[in-house]
Amino acid sequence: MMDVKAERDGNNMHLESDAPPMLPTQLIAIRHGKFMSEVLEPYRDHISAFWSLEDVDQTEADHRDLLNLYTSDQILRVVIDRHTIETSFDDAWDCAPG
């Protein structure tokens, strides 16, 4: 039970899910510097309460790797570019390298 934590939204209400779903198409649309300054850094203190420093660093590296793969891997790029608003979260991430 020590690992259980409540996640709250901006109004201090409970979140319906663990994290807002973010699709690969949304992640590749964010420059790495903007990902760091607007997505990761503002929440670093909160994140570090639940993740190790290595996990935070790995998240940063994973975003950079996704951007590099999107640029260099034509097959991955075609698959991601075919995603639409109708693509389910699970289907979208089935294409992601893991």
Protein Blocks (a to p, Z undefined) as FASTA:
>chain_A
ZZpccdddfkopacfbfbdcddfklmmmpcfklmmmmmmmmmmmmmmmmmcfklmmmmmm
mmmmmmmmmmmmmklmmmmmmpcfklcfklmmmmpcZZ
